[in-house]
Amino acid sequence: MSEEYRQDVAEAVGRMGSAIGATKELRDVESHLGPDERVIALVAGNHGPGNGLLVLTQARLFFLFEGIIRESFLEVPIAEVAGVEWQTGINLGTITIHAGSAIEVSGVDKDGGEVLVAALKETRATYSAR
């Protein structure tokens, strides 16, 4: 990918695996971040209306979808994440986030999904220790 990102986003892009289905969202991810918010991990996947981008920061997890006709944005503060599950197939997996109800993101690149789930567990532990 030849896009230029700020350092935290660029590092997360390097760990995400496949970006198929999240090109528009990757271009716009920085506009959805607060001034002190940094991206820890991100993955492309499918939730709700279509393929988009699941983004983990130190404060929240959000899913961004930018379709031709509609857009979708869902966010969950880290404090509200009760747990996370990771199920894998041969190349793709599904991340299920438990936060009041279950939020499922499927079609996630196996390598990127493992990185995001491990980072979310670590971020939750750090957040809980505060």
N, CA, C and O atoms as a MOPAC input file, in Angstrom:
PM7 MOZYME 1SCF
protein

 N      0.84200 1    -1.17400 1     0.00000 1
 C      0.00000 1     0.00000 1     0.00000 1
 C      0.88500 1     1.23300 1     0.00000 1
 O      1.80400 1     1.32500 1     0.81400 1
 N      0.63800 1     2.16600 1    -0.87500 1
 C      1.51500 1     3.31800 1    -1.01900 1
 C      1.02200 1     4.55600 1    -0.27200 1
 O      1.61100 1     5.62900 1    -0.40100 1
 N     -0.04200 1     4.41900 1     0.50000 1
 C     -0.56700 1     5.54800 1     1.26900 1
 C      0.45900 1     5.96900 1     2.32400 1
 O      1.26200 1     5.15600 1     2.78100 1
 N      0.42000 1     7.24800 1     2.70300 1
 C      1.24800 1     7.71000 1     3.80800 1
 C      0.36600 1     7.89900 1     5.02600 1
 O     -0.64100 1     8.60500 1     4.97700 1
 N      0.74800 1     7.27400 1     6.10000 1
 C     -0.01000 1     7.32800 1     7.34200 1
 C      0.89600 1     7.88800 1     8.43400 1
 O      2.12000 1     7.87900 1     8.31200 1
 N      0.26900 1     8.37200 1     9.50200 1
 C      1.08400 1     8.73300 1    10.65300 1
 C      1.66500 1     7.44100 1    11.22500 1
 O      1.17700 1     6.35700 1    10.90600 1
 N      2.68500 1     7.53500 1    12.05400 1
 C      3.48400 1     6.38500 1    12.46000 1
 C      2.67200 1     5.25200 1    13.09100 1
 O      2.85900 1     4.09700 1    12.70900 1
 N      1.77500 1     5.54100 1    14.04800 1
 C      1.03100 1     4.47300 1    14.71600 1
 C      0.13200 1     3.72500 1    13.73400 1
 O      0.01000 1     2.50200 1    13.81200 1
 N     -0.49300 1     4.44800 1    12.81600 1
 C     -1.35900 1     3.81900 1    11.81700 1
 C     -0.51300 1     2.98500 1    10.85700 1
 O     -0.88600 1     1.85900 1    10.52800 1
 N      0.61300 1     3.51600 1    10.40600 1
 C      1.48700 1     2.79300 1     9.48700 1
 C      1.98000 1     1.48200 1    10.10600 1
 O      2.03100 1     0.45600 1     9.42800 1
 N      2.34000 1     1.51700 1    11.38400 1
 C      2.80000 1     0.30500 1    12.06000 1
 C      1.68400 1    -0.72500 1    12.15100 1
 O      1.91900 1    -1.91500 1    11.94200 1
 N      0.45900 1    -0.27100 1    12.46300 1
 C     -0.69100 1    -1.17700 1    12.54700 1
 C     -1.03100 1    -1.75400 1    11.17400 1
 O     -1.37500 1    -2.93200 1    11.06700 1
 N     -0.93900 1    -0.94200 1    10.12900 1
 C     -1.18200 1    -1.42300 1     8.76200 1
 C     -0.18200 1    -2.52400 1     8.41700 1
 O     -0.54000 1    -3.50600 1     7.76700 1
 N      1.05500 1    -2.36600 1     8.84300 1
 C      2.08300 1    -3.36900 1     8.57900 1
 C      1.81900 1    -4.70400 1     9.24400 1
 O      2.33400 1    -5.72900 1     8.79600 1
 N      1.01800 1    -4.71300 1    10.31300 1
 C      0.71000 1    -5.94900 1    11.04300 1
 C     -0.66500 1    -6.51600 1    10.70500 1
 O     -1.01600 1    -7.59100 1    11.19200 1
 N     -1.45500 1    -5.82000 1     9.88200 1
 C     -2.86100 1    -6.18900 1     9.72400 1
 C     -3.12800 1    -7.35600 1     8.79100 1
 O     -4.23800 1    -7.89000 1     8.79100 1
 N     -2.16100 1    -7.76700 1     8.00300 1
 C     -2.43900 1    -8.80100 1     7.00900 1
 C     -3.13800 1    -8.15500 1     5.81900 1
 O     -2.76300 1    -7.06300 1     5.39300 1
 N     -4.13600 1    -8.81900 1     5.29200 1
 C     -4.83900 1    -8.32500 1     4.11100 1
 C     -5.70200 1    -7.10700 1     4.43000 1
 O     -6.36200 1    -7.05100 1     5.46700 1
 N     -5.68600 1    -6.12900 1     3.51500 1
 C     -6.52700 1    -4.93200 1     3.64900 1
 C     -7.68900 1    -4.96900 1     2.66300 1
 O     -8.36100 1    -3.95800 1     2.46000 1
 N     -7.92900 1    -6.12300 1     2.04900 1
 C     -9.00700 1    -6.24000 1     1.06200 1
 C    -10.33900 1    -5.85200 1     1.70000 1
 O    -10.70700 1    -6.35200 1     2.76300 1
 N    -11.04400 1    -4.95800 1     1.03300 1
 C    -12.35600 1    -4.52100 1     1.50100 1
 C    -12.32000 1    -3.32900 1     2.43200 1
 O    -13.37400 1    -2.87900 1     2.88200 1
 N    -11.14400 1    -2.80200 1     2.73600 1
 C    -11.05900 1    -1.69400 1     3.69400 1
 C    -10.21800 1    -0.53400 1     3.16900 1
 O     -9.69700 1     0.25100 1     3.96100 1
 N    -10.07800 1    -0.41200 1     1.86400 1
 C     -9.23000 1     0.62800 1     1.28300 1
 C     -9.71800 1     2.03200 1     1.61800 1
 O     -8.92700 1     2.87900 1     2.03200 1
 N    -11.01200 1     2.28600 1     1.44200 1
 C    -11.56300 1     3.61900 1     1.75100 1
 C    -11.43900 1     3.91400 1     3.23900 1
 O    -11.09200 1     5.02800 1     3.63000 1
 N    -11.71800 1     2.93100 1     4.05000 1
 C    -11.66500 1     3.12500 1     5.49900 1
 C    -10.24400 1     3.41900 1     5.97000 1
 O    -10.04500 1     4.24300 1     6.86200 1
 N     -9.25300 1     2.74800 1     5.37200 1
 C     -7.86100 1     3.01900 1     5.72900 1
 C     -7.47600 1     4.45900 1     5.39900 1
 O     -6.75700 1     5.10300 1     6.16300 1
 N     -7.95400 1     4.96200 1     4.26400 1
 C     -7.66000 1     6.34700 1     3.89200 1
 C     -8.24100 1     7.32800 1     4.90600 1
 O     -7.67000 1     8.39500 1     5.13100 1
 N     -9.37200 1     6.97500 1     5.52100 1
 C    -10.08900 1     7.89700 1     6.39300 1
 C     -9.93000 1     7.63000 1     7.88600 1
 O    -10.47000 1     8.38100 1     8.69800 1
 N     -9.21300 1     6.59200 1     8.26300 1
 C     -9.16200 1     6.20400 1     9.67400 1
 C     -8.66000 1     7.33900 1    10.57100 1
 O     -9.17400 1     7.51900 1    11.67500 1
 N     -7.68400 1     8.09000 1    10.12500 1
 C     -7.12000 1     9.14300 1    10.97000 1
 C     -8.14400 1    10.22800 1    11.30900 1
 O     -8.05100 1    10.85600 1    12.36400 1
 N     -9.10700 1    10.44900 1    10.43500 1
 C    -10.13500 1    11.46500 1    10.70900 1
 C    -11.10500 1    11.02600 1    11.79500 1
 O    -11.89400 1    11.83700 1    12.28100 1
 N    -11.05900 1     9.76200 1    12.18000 1
 C    -11.94200 1     9.24500 1    13.23400 1
 C    -11.22700 1     9.12200 1    14.57700 1
 O    -11.79200 1     8.60600 1    15.54000 1
 N     -9.99300 1     9.59400 1    14.63800 1
 C     -9.19700 1     9.48000 1    15.86100 1
 C     -9.13800 1    10.81100 1    16.59900 1
 O     -9.08100 1    11.87700 1    15.98700 1
 N     -9.15300 1    10.72700 1    17.92500 1
 C     -8.96800 1    11.91500 1    18.74500 1
 C     -7.51500 1    12.35500 1    18.70600 1
 O     -6.65200 1    11.59200 1    18.27000 1
 N     -7.22500 1    13.58500 1    19.15900 1
 C     -5.85800 1    14.11900 1    19.07300 1
 C     -4.81300 1    13.29700 1    19.83400 1
 O     -3.65800 1    13.23000 1    19.41200 1
 N     -5.20200 1    12.67200 1    20.94700 1
 C     -4.25500 1    11.88300 1    21.73500 1
 C     -4.45300 1    10.38100 1    21.56200 1
 O     -3.83200 1     9.58400 1    22.26400 1
 N     -5.30700 1    10.00100 1    20.64000 1
 C     -5.62300 1     8.59100 1    20.43300 1
 C     -4.60900 1     7.97300 1    19.46600 1
 O     -4.26100 1     8.57000 1    18.44700 1
 N     -4.14700 1     6.77900 1    19.79900 1
 C     -3.21100 1     6.10100 1    18.90600 1
 C     -3.74900 1     4.71700 1    18.54900 1
 O     -4.38000 1     4.04500 1    19.36500 1
 N     -3.48500 1     4.31600 1    17.32700 1
 C     -3.92800 1     3.01400 1    16.83400 1
 C     -2.94700 1     1.94900 1    17.29400 1
 O     -1.73600 1     2.08200 1    17.11600 1
 N     -3.48300 1     0.89400 1    17.88600 1
 C     -2.67200 1    -0.22300 1    18.35200 1
 C     -2.69300 1    -1.34600 1    17.31200 1
 O     -1.65900 1    -1.93700 1    17.00200 1
 N     -3.88400 1    -1.63200 1    16.77900 1
 C     -4.03700 1    -2.69700 1    15.77800 1
 C     -5.27700 1    -2.42100 1    14.95500 1
 O     -6.19000 1    -1.72400 1    15.39700 1
 N     -5.30100 1    -2.97800 1    13.74800 1
 C     -6.49600 1    -2.89300 1    12.90900 1
 C     -6.53500 1    -4.06000 1    11.94500 1
 O     -5.50500 1    -4.62800 1    11.58400 1
 N     -7.76100 1    -4.41100 1    11.53100 1
 C     -7.96900 1    -5.50000 1    10.58000 1
 C     -9.15500 1    -5.16500 1     9.68200 1
 O    -10.07500 1    -4.44800 1    10.07700 1
 N     -9.10800 1    -5.70100 1     8.47000 1
 C    -10.25700 1    -5.62800 1     7.57400 1
 C    -11.16700 1    -6.80100 1     7.90400 1
 O    -10.70100 1    -7.89200 1     8.23200 1
 N    -12.48000 1    -6.56000 1     7.81300 1
 C    -13.42700 1    -7.63800 1     8.08200 1
 C    -14.83400 1    -7.21300 1     7.74100 1
 O    -15.06600 1    -6.09100 1     7.29100 1
 N    -15.77200 1    -8.11300 1     7.95700 1
 C    -17.16800 1    -7.87300 1     7.62100 1
 C    -18.01300 1    -7.79300 1     8.88500 1
 O    -17.97700 1    -8.68300 1     9.73500 1
 N    -18.77200 1    -6.70700 1     8.99000 1
 C    -19.72500 1    -6.54300 1    10.08600 1
 C    -20.90400 1    -5.74300 1     9.56100 1
 O    -20.71500 1    -4.74100 1     8.87200 1
 N    -22.09900 1    -6.16800 1     9.87600 1
 C    -23.27900 1    -5.41200 1     9.47100 1
 C    -23.39200 1    -5.24000 1     7.97300 1
 O    -23.49700 1    -6.22200 1     7.23900 1
 N    -23.37200 1    -3.99800 1     7.51100 1
 C    -23.66300 1    -3.73800 1     6.10100 1
 C    -22.56500 1    -4.12000 1     5.10700 1
 O    -22.82700 1    -4.14300 1     3.90400 1
 N    -21.35300 1    -4.41800 1     5.56000 1
 C    -20.32200 1    -4.76100 1     4.58700 1
 C    -18.92900 1    -4.84300 1     5.15400 1
 O    -18.72600 1    -4.83100 1     6.36800 1
 N    -17.97400 1    -4.92600 1     4.25200 1
 C    -16.56200 1    -4.99200 1     4.63300 1
 C    -16.07700 1    -3.62000 1     5.06600 1
 O    -16.39800 1    -2.60700 1     4.44500 1
 N    -15.30600 1    -3.60100 1     6.13000 1
 C    -14.77500 1    -2.35300 1     6.63600 1
 C    -13.52800 1    -2.59700 1     7.45000 1
 O    -12.77500 1    -3.53400 1     7.18900 1
 N    -13.31500 1    -1.75000 1     8.43700 1
 C    -12.08800 1    -1.74700 1     9.21500 1
 C    -12.40100 1    -1.76000 1    10.70800 1
 O    -13.13700 1    -0.90600 1    11.20300 1
 N    -11.83700 1    -2.73200 1    11.41900 1
 C    -11.94100 1    -2.80200 1    12.87200 1
 C    -10.65600 1    -2.21500 1    13.43500 1
 O     -9.56200 1    -2.68400 1    13.11900 1
 N    -10.78700 1    -1.19100 1    14.26800 1
 C     -9.63800 1    -0.43500 1    14.76700 1
 C     -9.60100 1    -0.50100 1    16.29200 1
 O    -10.60700 1    -0.25200 1    16.95600 1
 N     -8.43700 1    -0.83500 1    16.83800 1
 C     -8.21800 1    -0.84200 1    18.27900 1
 C     -7.29500 1     0.30600 1    18.63600 1
 O     -6.19600 1     0.42400 1    18.09300 1
 N     -7.75000 1     1.16100 1    19.56300 1
 C     -6.89300 1     2.21500 1    20.10900 1
 C     -6.75100 1     1.95800 1    21.60400 1
 O     -7.31100 1     0.99200 1    22.12100 1
 N     -6.01600 1     2.80300 1    22.29400 1
 C     -5.84600 1     2.61900 1    23.72900 1
 C     -7.14100 1     2.90300 1    24.49600 1
 O     -7.26200 1     2.52200 1    25.66000 1
 N     -8.10800 1     3.56800 1    23.85600 1
 C     -9.33800 1     3.95300 1    24.54400 1
 C    -10.59100 1     3.24000 1    24.06000 1
 O    -11.56900 1     3.14100 1    24.80200 1
 N    -10.57800 1     2.74100 1    22.82900 1
 C    -11.80900 1     2.17000 1    22.27400 1
 C    -11.49900 1     1.23900 1    21.10900 1
 O    -10.38200 1     1.15800 1    20.60000 1
 N    -12.55500 1     0.54800 1    20.72600 1
 C    -12.54800 1    -0.31900 1    19.56500 1
 C    -13.64200 1     0.22500 1    18.66700 1
 O    -14.74700 1     0.48100 1    19.14300 1
 N    -13.36800 1     0.41100 1    17.37200 1
 C    -14.43700 1     0.85900 1    16.48500 1
 C    -14.37900 1     0.17800 1    15.14100 1
 O    -13.31300 1    -0.20300 1    14.65800 1
 N    -15.56200 1     0.03100 1    14.53900 1
 C    -15.68800 1    -0.54900 1    13.21000 1
 C    -16.20500 1     0.52800 1    12.28100 1
 O    -17.21300 1     1.17700 1    12.56300 1
 N    -15.51300 1     0.71200 1    11.17800 1
 C    -15.83100 1     1.75400 1    10.21200 1
 C    -16.12600 1     1.09900 1     8.86400 1
 O    -15.31700 1     0.32700 1     8.35000 1
 N    -17.28800 1     1.41300 1     8.29800 1
 C    -17.66700 1     0.93100 1     6.96800 1
 C    -18.09900 1     2.12700 1     6.14600 1
 O    -18.96200 1     2.89800 1     6.56700 1
 N    -17.50100 1     2.28600 1     4.97200 1
 C    -17.85500 1     3.38000 1     4.06500 1
 C    -18.23700 1     2.78900 1     2.71600 1
 O    -17.37500 1     2.53500 1     1.87400 1
 N    -19.52800 1     2.57300 1     2.51800 1
 C    -20.01800 1     2.02400 1     1.26400 1
 C    -20.34600 1     3.12100 1     0.26500 1
 O    -20.19600 1     4.30700 1     0.55900 1
 N    -20.78900 1     2.72300 1    -0.90100 1
 C    -21.15300 1     3.68100 1    -1.94100 1
 C    -22.39700 1     4.46300 1    -1.54000 1
 O    -22.46800 1     5.67500 1    -1.74500 1
 N    -23.37600 1     3.76900 1    -0.96900 1
 C    -24.64700 1     4.40100 1    -0.62500 1
 C    -24.74500 1     4.76000 1     0.85100 1
 O    -25.34500 1     5.77700 1     1.20100 1
 N    -24.16700 1     3.94300 1     1.71300 1
 C    -24.28700 1     4.21600 1     3.14900 1
 C    -22.98700 1     3.96500 1     3.88000 1
 O    -22.06200 1     3.32700 1     3.37700 1
 N    -22.95800 1     4.49700 1     5.09500 1
 C    -21.80600 1     4.32900 1     5.96300 1
 C    -22.27500 1     3.77400 1     7.29400 1
 O    -23.44900 1     3.89200 1     7.64700 1
 N    -21.36000 1     3.17300 1     8.02600 1
 C    -21.68300 1     2.64600 1     9.34200 1
 C    -20.48700 1     2.87600 1    10.25700 1
 O    -19.33800 1     2.71200 1     9.84600 1
 N    -20.76600 1     3.25300 1    11.49000 1
 C    -19.71100 1     3.46900 1    12.47800 1
 C    -20.22300 1     2.92800 1    13.80900 1
 O    -21.28700 1     3.32500 1    14.28300 1
 N    -19.46800 1     2.03300 1    14.39800 1
 C    -19.82300 1     1.42500 1    15.67300 1
 C    -18.61200 1     1.51600 1    16.57500 1
 O    -17.51100 1     1.14900 1    16.16600 1
 N    -18.79300 1     2.00200 1    17.79900 1
 C    -17.65200 1     2.07900 1    18.70900 1
 C    -17.99900 1     1.54500 1    20.08000 1
 O    -19.14300 1     1.62600 1    20.52800 1
 N    -16.98300 1     0.99200 1    20.74600 1
 C    -17.12900 1     0.44600 1    22.08900 1
 C    -15.92500 1     0.90100 1    22.90700 1
 O    -14.78700 1     0.61200 1    22.53600 1
 N    -16.15400 1     1.60400 1    24.00900 1
 C    -15.02700 1     1.95200 1    24.88600 1
 C    -14.38500 1     0.68500 1    25.45900 1
 O    -15.08700 1    -0.29100 1    25.72500 1
 N    -13.09400 1     0.68700 1    25.64800 1
 C    -12.38300 1    -0.47700 1    26.20000 1
 C    -12.99600 1    -0.89300 1    27.52800 1
 O    -13.07600 1    -2.08800 1    27.81500 1
 N    -13.42800 1     0.05400 1    28.33700 1
 C    -14.01800 1    -0.25900 1    29.64000 1
 C    -15.27600 1    -1.11700 1    29.52000 1
 O    -15.64100 1    -1.80800 1    30.47100 1
 N    -15.94100 1    -1.08300 1    28.36900 1
 C    -17.17100 1    -1.85300 1    28.18200 1
 C    -16.93900 1    -3.21700 1    27.53100 1
 O    -17.88200 1    -3.99700 1    27.39100 1
 N    -15.71700 1    -3.51400 1    27.13700 1
 C    -15.41400 1    -4.81400 1    26.53100 1
 C    -15.26400 1    -5.83900 1    27.64600 1
 O    -14.34300 1    -5.76100 1    28.45900 1
 N    -16.19500 1    -6.81600 1    27.67200 1
 C    -16.17700 1    -7.84600 1    28.70300 1
 C    -15.32500 1    -9.04800 1    28.30300 1
 O    -14.86400 1    -9.79800 1    29.16400 1
 N    -15.11600 1    -9.23300 1    27.00600 1
 C    -14.32300 1   -10.36400 1    26.54100 1
 C    -14.22200 1   -10.36500 1    25.03200 1
 O    -14.89400 1    -9.59600 1    24.34500 1
 N    -13.37000 1   -11.24400 1    24.53000 1
 C    -13.16800 1   -11.35700 1    23.08600 1
 C    -12.90400 1   -12.82200 1    22.75300 1
 O    -12.22200 1   -13.52600 1    23.49800 1
 N    -13.45100 1   -13.26900 1    21.63100 1
 C    -13.21000 1   -14.63200 1    21.14800 1
 C    -12.62700 1   -14.55900 1    19.74600 1
 O    -12.92600 1   -13.63800 1    18.98600 1
 N    -11.79700 1   -15.52900 1    19.41300 1
 C    -11.16100 1   -15.59700 1    18.09700 1
 C    -11.31600 1   -17.02300 1    17.57400 1
 O    -10.81400 1   -17.97200 1    18.17700 1
 N    -12.00800 1   -17.16500 1    16.46100 1
 C    -12.19000 1   -18.47000 1    15.82500 1
 C    -11.56800 1   -18.40100 1    14.43700 1
 O    -11.79500 1   -17.44500 1    13.69600 1
 N    -10.78500 1   -19.41500 1    14.08900 1
 C    -10.10700 1   -19.38300 1    12.79200 1
 C    -10.45800 1   -20.57400 1    11.92000 1
 O    -10.78200 1   -21.66500 1    12.39100 1
 N    -10.37700 1   -20.30800 1    10.62700 1
 C    -10.46800 1   -21.34700 1     9.61700 1
 C     -9.09100 1   -21.49200 1     9.00400 1
 O     -8.08200 1   -21.29600 1     9.68200 1
 N     -9.04200 1   -21.83300 1     7.73000 1
 C     -7.74800 1   -22.01800 1     7.07000 1
 C     -7.01300 1   -20.68700 1     6.89900 1
 O     -5.84900 1   -20.57300 1     7.28400 1
 N     -7.68000 1   -19.67900 1     6.32500 1
 C     -7.04200 1   -18.38200 1     6.07200 1
 C     -7.70600 1   -17.22800 1     6.80000 1
 O     -7.07200 1   -16.20000 1     7.03900 1
 N     -8.96900 1   -17.38300 1     7.15300 1
 C     -9.74000 1   -16.28800 1     7.73400 1
 C    -10.30000 1   -16.69000 1     9.08800 1
 O    -10.37400 1   -17.87100 1     9.42700 1
 N    -10.68900 1   -15.68200 1     9.85000 1
 C    -11.26400 1   -15.94900 1    11.15400 1
 C    -12.37500 1   -14.97900 1    11.47900 1
 O    -12.69900 1   -14.08800 1    10.69500 1
 N    -12.95800 1   -15.17100 1    12.66600 1
 C    -14.03400 1   -14.32400 1    13.15300 1
 C    -13.67800 1   -13.84700 1    14.55600 1
 O    -13.31600 1   -14.63800 1    15.42700 1
 N    -13.78900 1   -12.53800 1    14.75100 1
 C    -13.57800 1   -11.93700 1    16.06400 1
 C    -14.95500 1   -11.61900 1    16.63600 1
 O    -15.77000 1   -10.96500 1    15.98500 1
 N    -15.21000 1   -12.08600 1    17.85900 1
 C    -16.45200 1   -11.76400 1    18.54700 1
 C    -16.10100 1   -10.98000 1    19.79300 1
 O    -15.37500 1   -11.46000 1    20.66300 1
 N    -16.62900 1    -9.76000 1    19.86700 1
 C    -16.37200 1    -8.87400 1    21.00200 1
 C    -17.62900 1    -8.86200 1    21.86500 1
 O    -18.73000 1    -8.61300 1    21.37500 1
 N    -17.45200 1    -9.13100 1    23.14400 1
 C    -18.57800 1    -9.11400 1    24.07300 1
 C    -18.56900 1    -7.78800 1    24.81800 1
 O    -17.66600 1    -7.49000 1    25.60000 1
 N    -19.60300 1    -7.00700 1    24.54900 1
 C    -19.73200 1    -5.67900 1    25.17400 1
 C    -21.22500 1    -5.37500 1    25.26700 1
 O    -21.76800 1    -4.66200 1    24.42300 1
 N    -21.87000 1    -5.89900 1    26.26400 1
 C    -23.32900 1    -5.78300 1    26.34500 1
 C    -23.96900 1    -6.82900 1    25.46100 1
 O    -24.65000 1    -7.72900 1    25.95200 1
 N    -23.75900 1    -6.71900 1    24.16500 1
 C    -24.16700 1    -7.75100 1    23.21200 1
 C    -22.92000 1    -8.17800 1    22.44300 1
 O    -21.86000 1    -7.56800 1    22.58000 1
 N    -23.05200 1    -9.21500 1    21.64300 1
 C    -21.90900 1    -9.69900 1    20.87600 1
 C    -21.79800 1    -8.93500 1    19.55600 1
 O    -22.78400 1    -8.75300 1    18.84300 1
 N    -20.59800 1    -8.50100 1    19.25300 1
 C    -20.29100 1    -7.83000 1    17.99100 1
 C    -19.35600 1    -8.76000 1    17.23300 1
 O    -18.25300 1    -9.05600 1    17.69100 1
 N    -19.80900 1    -9.21900 1    16.06700 1
 C    -19.04100 1   -10.19200 1    15.30800 1
 C    -18.45600 1    -9.56300 1    14.04900 1
 O    -19.16800 1    -8.91700 1    13.28100 1
 N    -17.16600 1    -9.75200 1    13.84500 1
 C    -16.48300 1    -9.29100 1    12.63900 1
 C    -15.87000 1   -10.53200 1    11.99500 1
 O    -14.97200 1   -11.15900 1    12.55700 1
 N    -16.36900 1   -10.87600 1    10.80700 1
 C    -15.93800 1   -12.09700 1    10.13600 1
 C    -15.06500 1   -11.77200 1     8.92400 1
 O    -14.90400 1   -10.60900 1     8.55300 1
 N    -14.51100 1   -12.80900 1     8.32000 1
 C    -13.67100 1   -12.62900 1     7.13700 1
 C    -12.37700 1   -11.90300 1     7.43000 1
 O    -11.84400 1   -11.20200 1     6.57000 1
 N    -11.86700 1   -12.06800 1     8.64600 1
 C    -10.65900 1   -11.37500 1     9.10300 1
 C     -9.42100 1   -12.19900 1     8.74000 1
 O     -9.39300 1   -13.40800 1     8.96900 1
 N     -8.40500 1   -11.55300 1     8.17800 1
 C     -7.13200 1   -12.19800 1     7.88700 1
 C     -6.60300 1   -12.85800 1     9.16100 1
 O     -6.56600 1   -12.23400 1    10.22200 1
 N     -6.19800 1   -14.11300 1     9.04900 1
 C     -5.78900 1   -14.88800 1    10.21900 1
 C     -4.64800 1   -14.23400 1    10.99700 1
 O     -4.70800 1   -14.13600 1    12.22300 1
 N     -3.61200 1   -13.78700 1    10.29000 1
 C     -2.46400 1   -13.17900 1    10.97600 1
 C     -2.85200 1   -11.87300 1    11.65200 1
 O     -2.51900 1   -11.65200 1    12.81700 1
 N     -3.54800 1   -11.01400 1    10.93500 1
 C     -3.97400 1    -9.73800 1    11.49600 1
 C     -4.94900 1    -9.90500 1    12.64400 1
 O     -4.89900 1    -9.15800 1    13.62100 1
 N     -5.83400 1   -10.88000 1    12.53200 1
 C     -6.80100 1   -11.14100 1    13.59800 1
 C     -6.13300 1   -11.57100 1    14.88600 1
 O     -6.51500 1   -11.13300 1    15.97100 1
 N     -5.13300 1   -12.43300 1    14.76400 1
 C     -4.39700 1   -12.87200 1    15.95100 1
 C     -3.71100 1   -11.69900 1    16.63500 1
 O     -3.68700 1   -11.61400 1    17.86300 1
 N     -3.15000 1   -10.79000 1    15.82900 1
 C     -2.48500 1    -9.59900 1    16.37300 1
 C     -3.49400 1    -8.72400 1    17.10500 1
 O     -3.23400 1    -8.28900 1    18.22700 1
 N     -4.64800 1    -8.46000 1    16.48000 1
 C     -5.64600 1    -7.58000 1    17.09400 1
 C     -6.21200 1    -8.18800 1    18.37100 1
 O     -6.34200 1    -7.48900 1    19.37700 1
 N     -6.54600 1    -9.45900 1    18.35300 1
 C     -7.12100 1   -10.10100 1    19.54400 1
 C     -6.11900 1   -10.09000 1    20.70200 1
 O     -6.49500 1    -9.78800 1    21.83500 1
 N     -4.86400 1   -10.41000 1    20.43700 1
 C     -3.83600 1   -10.37600 1    21.49300 1
 C     -3.67300 1    -8.95300 1    22.02700 1
 O     -3.54800 1    -8.75200 1    23.23500 1
 N     -3.67500 1    -7.96900 1    21.13100 1
 C     -3.53600 1    -6.56300 1    21.55000 1
 C     -4.75300 1    -6.10900 1    22.35200 1
 O     -4.61200 1    -5.35600 1    23.31500 1
 N     -5.93900 1    -6.55700 1    21.96800 1
 C     -7.14500 1    -6.18800 1    22.72000 1
 C     -7.10600 1    -6.77600 1    24.12200 1
 O     -7.45200 1    -6.09700 1    25.08800 1
 N     -6.69100 1    -8.01500 1    24.24000 1
 C     -6.58600 1    -8.64200 1    25.56800 1
 C     -5.57800 1    -7.88600 1    26.43800 1
 O     -5.82900 1    -7.64900 1    27.61900 1
 N     -4.45100 1    -7.51500 1    25.85700 1
 C     -3.42700 1    -6.77100 1    26.59500 1
 C     -3.93000 1    -5.37400 1    26.97800 1
 O     -3.69200 1    -4.90800 1    28.09300 1
 N     -4.61900 1    -4.71700 1    26.05800 1
 C     -5.15500 1    -3.37500 1    26.32000 1
 C     -6.21300 1    -3.42800 1    27.42500 1
 O     -6.24600 1    -2.55700 1    28.29500 1
 N     -7.07200 1    -4.44300 1    27.39400 1
 C     -8.07700 1    -4.61000 1    28.44900 1
 C     -7.41300 1    -4.82200 1    29.80800 1
 O     -7.84700 1    -4.24900 1    30.80700 1
 N     -6.36200 1    -5.64300 1    29.84800 1
 C     -5.66400 1    -5.90900 1    31.09600 1
 C     -5.01100 1    -4.63600 1    31.62100 1
 O     -5.07700 1    -4.35200 1    32.81700 1
 N     -4.39000 1    -3.88000 1    30.74500 1
 C     -3.75900 1    -2.61200 1    31.13600 1
 C     -4.81400 1    -1.62600 1    31.61800 1
 O     -4.61600 1    -0.94100 1    32.62100 1
 N     -5.92700 1    -1.55300 1    30.91000 1
 C     -7.00300 1    -0.63900 1    31.27700 1
 C     -7.59600 1    -1.01700 1    32.62900 1
 O     -7.88400 1    -0.14500 1    33.44900 1
 N     -7.77700 1    -2.30600 1    32.86100 1
 C     -8.35200 1    -2.79300 1    34.13300 1
 C     -7.41300 1    -2.54900 1    35.31000 1
 O     -7.86500 1    -2.38700 1    36.44400 1
 N     -6.10700 1    -2.52300 1    35.04500 1
 C     -5.11300 1    -2.35300 1    36.10700 1
 C     -5.01900 1    -0.89000 1    36.57700 1
 O     -4.39000 1    -0.60800 1    37.59700 1
 N     -5.63700 1     0.02800 1    35.84200 1
 C     -5.56900 1     1.45300 1    36.22600 1
 C     -6.30900 1     1.73200 1    37.49000 1
 O     -6.34700 1     2.87500 1    37.94500 1

